[in-house]
Amino acid sequence: MKKLLSLSFLFTALLFTNNTYAHIWRVNNTAGVVADYTDIQTAINAVTTLAGDTIHVEPSATNYSGISLSKPLVIIGNGYLLTVDTGLQANTNNSTIGGAIYFNAGSAGSVLQGLMITYYTYVQDSNIIIRRCNVSYPVYLYSKNFTFSSNWVYYYGVSEQTTGLSGLNISNNIFYYYSGITFGGTSTGNFTNNTCNASSISCYNFQVNNNIMTGGGFTPNNNVYFNNIGDGTQFGTANGNQQNVSGATIFTYTGAYNTHDAYWQLKGGSPAIGAGYGGVDCGAFGGPNPYKLAGIPSVPTIYKLTVPPVGTTTISVTISTRSNN
């Protein structure tokens, strides 16, 4: 237990260096670990948890319950795929939310980051950000000014539930196996630097730039689209787009497509390198905010912890940390 307490305490101290004014609350449901709360919703509902505070959902072998937000909060997990993207976190368990997530009225400005999301998400207020998460269930969007960035998305994706949404930013995600986006003719936004495998881009009036698509489909639908790459004729050849480019020439294909996000990194000599609008790389790992392996959150992390056997009066602990942008 001493090891767990020391690790959690230091991680909390590191987080404080990134946020001087808002409070950081720890949630951990692992037996024997002392934290502020064992349940995320209890932390959210607490009168001491104020708008702008951060809730750190610590990794656990046990899923956390669903949550409902009516105040702006930052909720940060441990990342995902940590057993294949090795050396990034000392604790390779996930921070998994196993129930529905509701962004209710009053939650505008909230952020989810570094979480495993395994049930439905309902975005019902504006200026919500979901980034660096593993998303395996639908995200239903009811409000404008939404950012969905650098996520690992399986089977489902993001779809509008209210027409006329604006300020939508879908960028640097890896959509694989029948996932994607669905927006109607009156919503507007940007779909940039995504990697799409067997996925669908269904939108209108969007700026669609710097994406890579293997399998799946894209219909112009009054979109403006530049510098995309397709393994078929999805984007054509006008405006810097490339067609009939084999994925084998683009990606490293390291590991398996559905269990290794490194599979979708660009290989040396890839035709996607520098091929994006403005000279950036195409795909999720390109652009100003590239995808981060394992969804490592943008806070300091402990990636190595060396602790000798407990029992001596004096022990030497080695902790290796890194900052993440």
N, C-alpha and C positions, 0 to 999 in steps of 0.2 A: 504493500500500500504506500510505503514511503516513496517508492519510485514513481508511482502514478501521481501522488500529490506534488512532488517536486516538478515533474514534467508539466503538469497543468498550471502550477503557479508561475513557472517561468514563461510559459506561452502567454498567459494573461498579462504578465509584465511587459512582454514584447508588444502585445497589441496596444497597450496604453501609449507606447511611443508614437503610434500612428494617429491617435485621437485624444487630444488633450482635454477636451471639454465634455464630450458625451461619455456616459458611463458604459462600461463593458460588463455584461452579466454572463456567467458561465452556466451552461446546462450540460449535465452528464448523467446518464441513467445506468452507468456501470456500477455494480455493487462494489463498495469499498472506496469509491472515489468521492471525495468531499467537494461539492460545487455549490453554487448559489441555488440551483434548481435541478430537479430530475426530469422535468417536463417543460417543453418549449412554451405551450400555451399558458402555463402558470407563470412563466417568466414574462410573457407578453402582457398578461392581465394585471400583473403587480402594479400597485399605485406608485411604487418607486421607479418603475421602468417608464422613462419619459420619452417624448418624441425626439428622435435623433440618436437614441441609445443603440448600442450594438449587443446582439445576443450571439455568443459563440457556442455553437452546437458541437460539442466535442465528439470525436469518433467513438463508436460503440458497436458491439456485435448485435445489439438489439435495436430495432427500428424505433423511431420516435413517432408519436401520434401526429395527425394532421393539425393544421393551425389556421387561425382566423385573425387577421390584422385589421384594426381600426385606428391605428396611429402609425406614423412613419418610423420604421425601424430598419436596421441593417442586420441581417441574419447570415452568419458565416459558418460554413462547415469545413471539413477536412480535405475535400477533393474526392476523386473516384479513380478507378482502374489503377490503384496504387500498388497492386501486386504484380502488374505488368510494367507500369511506368515506375520502375524501382529507384530508390535513392532520393525520393522527393519528400517523404514524410517518415518519421520514426515509427509512428503508429499507422498501420496500413488499413485499419478499419474505416468504413465510410460513416458519414453523418447522414443517415437516411430518414427522410420524412415519408412514412408509409401511408398517410391519409391525405385527404383533400386539403388544398391550400386556397384560402380566400383572401384576396386583397379587397376589403370593403371600403366604403366611403370613409375618408379620414386617413387612409393609408398612403396617400400620395407621397412620393419620394422614397418609398421603401425599396430595399435591395435584397435579393437573394444571391448567394455566392457560395460555390464549393460544396453544394448539396447533392445528394441523390434524391430525385423526386420521382416517386413511383405511384403516384395517383394524380387525379385531375387537379388542374390549377385554374382558378377563376379570377381574372384581372378586372376589377370593377371600379378602379380609380385610376387617375392619370399619373404619369411620370413614375411608373414602376420599372425597375430594372431586374432582369433575370440574367445572370452571367456566370460562366464557368460552372454550370451545373450539368448533371447527367439527367436528362429528361426522357422518361419512357412512357409518358401518358399525355393526353392532349392538354394544351394551354388554350383556354377559351378567353378571348379578348373582347371586352365591352367598352373600353375607354381608350382615349388617344394618348399620344406622347409615350409610347411604350418602346423599351429597348430590350432586345433579346440577342445576346452577344456571347460568342465563344463557348457555346454549349455543345454537348455530345447528345444527339437527338435520335432516338430509336422509334421507328414505326409510325409515330404520330407526328405532332408538330404544333404549329400555331394557326388558329383560325379565328376570323372575326365572328362575333355574335351580334354586333350592332353595325349598321352601315355608316359610311361617312367618317371613318376614323382617319386621323392625320397624325403626322409626327411619328411614324413607325420606323424603327431602325432594326433591321434584321441583318446581323453581320457576323462574320468569322465563326459561323457554326459549322459543325459536321453533321449533316443530315444523312442517315443511312437506312436502308431497308424500308421503303415505302413511307418515309416521313416527308415533311416539307411544310409549305404555307398555303393557306387558302384565304384570299381577300377578294371582295367583290368590286364592282365598277366604280364605287364612290369613295373608296379609301385610298390613301396616298402614303408613300414612304420610300425607303431605300432597302434594297436587297443586295448587299455587297460582300465580296470576299468570303462567300460560303462554298463549302465542298458538299456536293450532293451526289449520293449514290442510290440509284433505283428510287429516286424521290421526285416529287412534283412541285413545280413553282407555278402557283395559280394566283395571279394578281393583275391589277390594272393600274395604270397611271403611276407606276413605280419607276425609280431609277435602278436599273439592274446592271451592275458592273462587277467585273473581276471574279466571277464565279466559275467553278469547274463542275461539270455535270457528266457523270458516267451512268448511262441508263436514265430512265425517267424522262420527263418531258417539260417543255417550256413553250407557252403560247404568247406571242407578242402582246396582244390585248392592250394596245395603246401605251405599252411600256417603252421607256428609252433604255436601250441596252448596248453597252460598250465593253469590249475587251473581255468577253467571256469565252470559255473553252468547253466544247462538247465532244463526246466520243462519237456522236452522230451529227445530225444536222440541226440540233436544237436551236442554235443561235445564228446559223449561217456564217457568212464571211465578211459582211459589211461592218463598219465602225470598229475595226480591230478585233472582231470576234474570230475564233478559230473553230473549225468543224472537222469531224472524223479523226480526232486525235486519240490514239489508244491510251487508256489509263496506265498501261504498263510502261509507257514512255514518260508519264507524269509523276507517278508516286513511287515511294520506296517499297510499298507492299511488305512492310515488316510486320510479322505476326499474322493475325486474322482480321479481316475487315470489320467484324462486329464485336471484337473484344480488345483491339489495340488501336488507340487513336493515332499512334505513331505510323500506322499503316498508310495514313493519308498525308504524311509529310512529302515534300517535293524531293525527288532524287536529283543527284548531280546531273546537270545538262538538261533538266526538265524544260519543255517548251513553255511551262507556266512561269518560269523565273523571269522577272522583269517584264512580263507580258501584260500586266494590268494597266489600267488608266493611270497616267502619271508615272509609269515606270515601276510600279510596285509589283510584287509577286501576286499571281492569281491564287484563289483558294483560301481556306480558313487560316493558313499560317502566314498570309501576306497582309499588307496594309499597315496602318498606324497602330492597330490594336490586335495583333495576331493571337490566334488560339494558343492556349497554354496546355501542355500535356497534363492530363489527370485533373484538369480544372483547379489547379493549385490557386487558392485565394490570394488576393493582392495584399497580404499581410506577412510579416515574418513567420517562417516555419522552422520547426526542428526536424532536420532530416536524418540525424544520427544521434543516438544516445548510448553511451557506454557507462554501465554501472557495475562495479564489482559485487561479488556476493555479499549479502547483508549478514552482519554478525560481528564485524570488526568495529572498534571504537571510532576509527577514523577511516573514511572512504574518499576516494578521488573519483569524481564524476566528470566525464567528458561529454559536452553537449555541442553539437555542430548546428549552426543556424544559417539561414539565408533570407535575404529580403526578396520579395516577389512583386513585380509591377503589374 
